[in-house]
Amino acid sequence: MASCGTRFALLFISIWTIVQGVGYAVLAAMGMQFHNCELDVKSTQVNYVIYLTYFRQSECGDTVLNWDALEIYPTPSMNITLPEVTEVVLRTQTMVLVYLIISCAWVVASIMLIVGAFSPCIKGRVLRFFCYPWALVCLLVLIQDGVATYFYVSDIILSRGVSGFLDLIGIHYDPDYYFIFASIPPHVLILPSLMMSLLSSRGVLGWFINLSCFIYVCITIRKLSKRTRQPEIIATTAGQQHVIQPSAPVVP
């Protein structure tokens, strides 16, 4: 059976991942609302730039740039047509859906880990049933975070200039556009990609904490899953045999 130290360590890990799972599930649900045109995206310049970069699609009725939302004054006389949808938006839609699914699964797996940690039979079949799902979902989360962060860091590099930003939102660069979009502060152009990369990497520190938790749980599972030793038979000088019964492994 597991020691009190191991049980409370698993309890802490479970609470930590439940908080993350709920938080990221809420953020993913908000992302889906952005995609479904259910949130106001034109209230501020930053909101509109985030929307243009990762959530806009023509189904919401936004087929041309909104100069007022971009806070570009004086208002340009030209209308710039936006594509129906961009590859960046489609990628974000997929990631939002994946995050929603694995975040909900992580919450369920964390609750199962708590149940397994405080079960008097936390070994063998019970251990595999209650703890393995958490390790599997955590591994998927780590991989998903790594893949998403790679894409968003690439977007940061691309959006450092006006031409790169226009490419992200699906507008073909024209020299006349430069002076129009140059009025937008440079930090606003990279803010959407920076925000998404920080979320996907969990502030970097959160990702490494999750990795440490994953390693700890795997080590704990390995220790608790070791089969008890086979009974040892010792022959005495009188020809009698004594059987030494194995004891259950204890994880400090």
C-alpha positions in Angstrom: 0.0 0.0 0.0 1.1 3.6 -0.4 2.4 5.8 2.4 0.7 8.9 3.6 3.3 11.0 1.9 2.6 9.4 -1.5 -1.2 9.7 -1.0 -1.0 13.5 -0.2 1.4 14.0 -3.1 -1.1 12.4 -5.4 -3.8 14.6 -3.9 -1.9 17.7 -4.5 -1.2 16.7 -8.1 -4.8 15.9 -8.6 -6.0 19.3 -7.3 -3.4 21.1 -9.4 -4.5 19.4 -12.6 -8.2 19.8 -11.7 -7.7 23.6 -11.5 -5.9 23.6 -14.8 -8.5 21.3 -16.5 -11.4 23.5 -15.4 -9.6 26.7 -16.4 -8.6 25.5 -19.8 -12.0 24.0 -20.5 -13.6 27.4 -19.7 -11.1 29.2 -22.0 -11.7 26.6 -24.8 -15.5 27.2 -24.4 -14.9 30.9 -24.8 -12.8 30.2 -27.9 -15.7 28.3 -29.3 -18.0 31.3 -28.6 -15.6 33.5 -30.5 -15.8 31.1 -33.4 -19.6 31.1 -33.2 -19.8 34.9 -33.2 -21.3 34.9 -29.7 -18.9 37.4 -28.1 -18.3 41.1 -28.8 -14.9 41.3 -30.5 -14.9 45.0 -31.5 -14.9 46.6 -28.1 -11.2 47.3 -28.1 -8.4 47.3 -30.6 -6.6 44.4 -28.9 -9.8 42.3 -28.9 -10.4 42.9 -32.6 -6.8 42.1 -33.5 -7.0 38.8 -31.5 -10.3 38.0 -33.3 -8.8 38.8 -36.7 -5.8 36.6 -36.2 -7.3 33.5 -34.6 -11.1 33.4 -34.7 -12.6 35.4 -37.6 -14.6 33.7 -40.3 -17.0 35.1 -42.9 -19.9 33.3 -41.3 -19.9 36.0 -38.7 -20.5 38.6 -41.4 -17.1 40.2 -41.2 -16.0 40.3 -44.8 -14.1 43.6 -44.8 -11.7 45.2 -42.2 -13.4 47.4 -39.6 -11.2 50.5 -39.4 -13.0 51.8 -36.3 -12.3 48.6 -34.4 -8.6 48.8 -35.5 -8.6 52.4 -34.3 -6.9 53.6 -37.5 -7.6 57.3 -38.0 -8.2 59.1 -40.2 -10.3 56.3 -41.6 -8.9 54.9 -44.9 -11.2 55.3 -47.9 -10.4 51.8 -49.2 -12.1 48.6 -48.2 -9.9 45.5 -47.7 -11.7 42.3 -48.3 -11.0 39.4 -45.9 -10.9 35.7 -46.9 -13.7 33.4 -45.8 -11.4 31.7 -43.4 -7.6 31.4 -42.9 -5.5 28.3 -42.2 -4.5 29.9 -38.9 -8.2 30.2 -37.9 -8.8 26.6 -38.9 -5.8 25.4 -36.9 -7.0 27.4 -33.9 -10.5 25.8 -34.2 -9.0 22.4 -34.1 -6.7 23.2 -31.1 -9.6 24.7 -29.1 -11.7 21.6 -29.6 -8.8 19.4 -28.6 -8.1 21.4 -25.5 -11.8 21.3 -24.5 -11.8 17.5 -24.8 -8.5 16.7 -23.0 -9.2 19.3 -20.3 -12.5 17.7 -19.4 -10.8 14.2 -19.6 -8.0 15.5 -17.3 -10.6 16.6 -14.7 -12.2 13.2 -14.7 -8.8 11.4 -14.6 -7.7 13.6 -11.7 -10.8 12.8 -9.7 -10.1 9.1 -10.4 -6.5 9.6 -9.2 -7.8 11.0 -5.9 -10.0 8.0 -5.4 -7.2 5.7 -6.3 -4.7 7.5 -4.0 -7.0 7.1 -1.0 -8.1 3.6 -1.7 -6.8 1.0 0.7 -6.0 -1.2 -2.3 -3.9 1.2 -4.4 -2.0 -1.5 -6.2 -2.6 -4.1 -8.9 -5.8 -3.8 -10.8 -7.2 -0.9 -8.7 -4.0 1.1 -9.3 -4.0 0.5 -13.1 -7.7 1.5 -13.3 -7.5 4.7 -11.2 -4.0 6.0 -12.0 -3.1 5.0 -15.5 -5.8 7.2 -17.1 -4.3 10.3 -15.4 -0.8 9.5 -16.7 -2.2 8.9 -20.2 -4.2 12.2 -20.3 -1.3 14.1 -18.8 1.0 12.8 -21.6 -1.5 13.9 -24.2 -1.7 17.4 -22.6 2.1 17.7 -22.6 2.3 16.8 -26.2 -0.6 19.1 -27.2 0.9 22.0 -25.3 4.3 21.4 -27.1 2.7 21.3 -30.5 0.5 24.4 -29.9 3.4 26.4 -28.5 5.5 25.6 -31.5 2.8 27.0 -33.9 2.2 30.1 -31.8 5.9 31.0 -31.3 6.2 30.7 -35.1 3.3 33.2 -35.3 5.1 35.6 -33.0 8.1 35.6 -35.3 5.9 36.1 -38.3 3.8 38.9 -36.8 6.7 41.2 -35.8 6.2 43.1 -39.0 3.2 44.5 -40.9 3.7 42.1 -43.9 3.8 39.1 -41.6 0.7 40.2 -39.7 -1.2 40.7 -42.9 -0.2 37.2 -44.0 -1.5 35.8 -40.7 -5.0 37.4 -41.3 -5.0 36.3 -44.9 -4.4 39.6 -46.7 -2.0 39.8 -49.5 0.6 42.5 -48.8 0.5 45.7 -50.8 3.0 48.6 -50.3 0.0 50.9 -49.8 -1.1 48.9 -46.8 2.2 49.5 -44.9 1.5 53.1 -43.9 -2.0 52.2 -42.9 -1.2 49.4 -40.6 2.0 51.0 -39.3 -0.2 53.2 -37.2 -1.0 50.1 -35.1 1.5 49.8 -32.2 3.9 46.9 -32.9 3.2 45.2 -29.6 -0.5 45.0 -30.5 0.3 43.0 -33.7 2.3 40.3 -31.8 0.0 40.3 -28.7 -2.4 37.6 -30.0 0.4 35.2 -30.8 2.2 36.0 -27.5 -1.0 35.5 -25.5 -1.7 32.1 -27.2 1.8 30.9 -26.8 1.8 31.7 -23.1 -1.5 29.9 -22.7 -0.4 26.8 -24.6 2.9 26.6 -22.7 1.1 27.3 -19.4 3.6 30.1 -18.8 6.4 27.6 -19.4 6.7 27.0 -15.7 3.3 25.3 -15.6 4.4 22.9 -18.4 7.5 21.8 -16.5 5.5 21.4 -13.3 3.1 19.1 -15.2 6.1 17.2 -16.6 7.4 16.7 -13.1 4.0 15.5 -11.9 3.8 13.1 -14.8 7.2 11.6 -14.0 6.4 11.4 -10.3 3.1 9.6 -11.0 4.8 7.2 -13.4 7.5 6.3 -10.8 4.8 5.8 -8.2 2.8 3.6 -10.4 5.9 1.5 -11.2 6.8 1.1 -7.5 3.2 0.2 -6.5 2.8 -2.1 -9.5 5.7 -4.3 -8.7 4.5 -7.8 -8.0 5.1 -9.1 -4.6 8.0 -11.6 -4.3 7.2 -15.2 -4.7 7.3 -17.1 -1.3 10.8 -18.2 -0.5 11.2 -21.7 0.8 14.1 -22.3 3.2 15.1 -25.7 4.2 16.2 -26.2 7.8 18.8 -28.7 9.1 16.0 -30.9 10.4 14.6 -31.3 6.8 11.6 -29.1 7.5 10.7 -26.3 5.2 9.6 -22.8 6.1 7.7 -20.5 3.8 8.5 -16.7 4.0 5.4 -14.8 2.9 6.2 -11.6 0.8 5.0 -8.3 2.0 3.3 -5.6 -0.1 5.7 -2.9 -1.3 5.6 0.4 0.5 6.4 3.6 -1.3 8.0 6.2 1.0 
